[in-house]
């Protein structure tokens, strides 16, 4: 069975164990016979496993007899037995005359008085045993519960008398199905639905192009049922690629047939209640007449929990089948009745009124529009899209329809990540917008231009033009206008030019009575933090402090964006992880992408580079999956920065060049700044200070922190260091002075450290040391290990040039230790080179001197260098030999050695003495 099981396991996802169980029975039955029952819900895959057994059986030596129960033959006596024994009819004459006559009459092959069932059963058993003399027999009967009564009774008798023969019965039936075949006591196997992982694998293998939310919805509704997983996408047709699905999924003919038999025999009143329950979708018994539900419970279609007040369909697709079997007028009548019964629940009532409507109805459309807005406040963008679309369908006025379609298109892209569906919705909105003044359509169009083609200037013109055409462009309560301004903000940021921001700031200033707090804050901290951030930092901190109460993913990611250039991402981490979890569960995709890259940004600064790689990889995979080229660039930038810090210059340069090629023709200067930053860092790592200066000043010239170029805050240290090292002292001094003049230190402790370090780098001899010490002692400086180590490296280099050797070694050793922990290879090399220049012998090229050791480790290292054993060292220092060994294990890497023999060479004569 091994090879065949393996073969079928490759095509039957998640059924390896089930195949092995069936395979074992088939193999053993060839020797000892027996019966085996395969049970499971409809569509779970019983028939497929029977096919696998039939394919395996010949290799085990079996001759296979097949039969299948059918509702259409359930009233025909012995119809099922006729199927099973048909291939053996030629052997009937070999039976005794009594047994031959009994079977012939029962199977309709001859005439005579009706034989007793026991005689027929014995005759059937004898015929099977006789046929198995030359070769084992395997009877495979599918849907045995649907066999006619006479056949089922005979096969029940036969099944219990097969052990020890060379005849076997493998039968399948739905779990809990009433049947005349008595399988109690027979060995068997309950076939379970697929688990979530295998369900997802099957769905992806057969339908790889499903929209993510559609994929999640199908998994939820199918509940591991393989037939449902394979048939639901077929029934959806073109909707497979959409993220917006109907409340009740359509069924294919095969799926409907699975449940139809049990539904069609229900009393009319019971069916009506099931239709109400399926269309309501909540299971709330308040909407139903529970006294009519008993027949559905007996048919195992539903469970009624009176204590919880809920009705639950035993499988979600039963509800779908109920709806599929109804007529349009039945559904409208049911929706009208539900709207009356749910009058105290406005949102559910609005939806049912909409489903009952037969044409445009502005009153219902307005109710649904209000529901969509409430969905957004709760953070449920997917439901909002559905309600916006239905509201648009019911809107009689063209302009209202265009605006609602535009909002749906925008949300489809920003929430679902469905850029592919946005053009279709946009086209519908444009057709409805005959006057061409729908702001919602412009917002959706600008978002699609920005994230699809990256056309910054066209998106900017579209947005500013639409805002100017508004009758009241200063209404701070206009939700579409506010969302449009958020979109315009992102257009301006990626454009990266001060002139693009002017219409944005003007629009914010017009808002009355006041702009929304988050929009106002974001418009300052993210546009030009050098000049605009300081006055709103207290407000930003207050907003961040309330993030634990925030549930809307887009707002959380926007708060993170507002804090990104002013070093507040650390306080947003928990909330951003919630956004990511929401996106992983099928929620707001674009917010999840933004949150992943924001966390990656923070992880880079705080030295959590492994986490950074993980979140960046996940974010880029989502961008690739959903077609978000523009949103991908921050992730590509972070990946390139990591390559630059680790000395992977070829990779870093290739990624930077990729950014430049894309950004230059689109005039997306923010992306160009990303590329310049990467090249700056790579050049510094390899000691090419002139190249570093050229790249850093491309972001913002020396002596300036360019207007509306927030990225200038991230290259202050780089620019000043490169200027000093290339002899551009005037430029370095001017830049440090500008940093001090603009008061960046008040924005964040990190920028205070950077500002002080810039002043230290240009300070004259005799004055720089205190400034460096102040910078390195900045509260929380250890939170930014890479930047702090670079300052220690710069400080150590200057100390060495000033002949302060021991002080230089301490700074350089500490820097090297940090660089090594981060695996920042080029910076390790720079620190090592400086340590060599202090006269430190480097044995293996990575020694850092005793300055990096604790006092106790220093004593142990010196004693070990003298040749003392662990025991002797322990006796001197009152330590156990094991403790000494542990200390040596820890200090060897710090000194760059791997043995005691190398330890002496790693220390200078002065250190040994």
Secondary structure, 3 states (H helix, E strand, C coil): CHHHHHHHHHHCCCCHHHHHHHHHHHHHHHHHCEEEEEEECCCCCHHHHHHHHHHHHHHHCCEEEEEECCHHHCCCCCHHHHHHHHHHHHHHHHCCHHHHHHHHHHCCCCCCCCCCHHHHHHHHHHHHHHHCCCCCEEEEEECHHHCCHHHHHHHHHHHCCCCCCCEEEEEEEECCCCCCCCCCCCCEEECCCCCHHHHHHHHHHHCCCCCHHHHHHHHHHHCCCHHHHHHHHHHHHHHHHCCCCCCCCCCCHHHHHHHHHHHHCCCHHHHHHHHHHHHHCCCEHHHCCHHHCHHHHHCCCEEEECCCCEEEECCHHHHHHHHHCCCHHHHHHHHHHHHHHCCCCHHHHHHHHHHHCCCCCHHHHHHHHHHHHHHHHHCCHHHHHHHHHHHHHHCCCHHHHHHHHHHHHHHHHHCCCCHHHHHHHHHHHHHHCCCCCCHHHHHHHHHHHHHHHCCHHHHHHHHHHHHHCCCCCCECCCHHHHHHHHHHHHHHHHHCCHHHHHHHHHHHHHCECCCCHHHHHHHHHCCCHHHHCHHHHHHHHHHHHCHHHCCCHHHHHHHHHHHHCCCCHHHHHHHHHHHHHHHHCCCCHHHHHHHHHHHHHHHHHCCCHHHHHHHHHHHHHHHHHHCCHHHHHHHHHHHHHHHHHCCCHHHHHHHHHHHHHHHHHHCCHHHHHHHHHHHHHHHHHCCCHHHHHHHHHHHCCCCCCCCCCHHHHHCHHHHHHHHHHCCCHHHHHHHHHHHHHCCHHHCCHHHHHHHHHHHHHHCCCCCHHHHHHHHHCCCCHHHCHHHHHHHHHHHHHHHHHCCCHHHHHHHHHHHHHHHHHHCCHHHHHHHHHHHHHCCCCCCCCCCCCHHHCCHHHHHHHHHHHCCCCHHHHHHHHCCCHHHHHHHHHHHHHHHCCCCHHHHHHHCCHHHHC
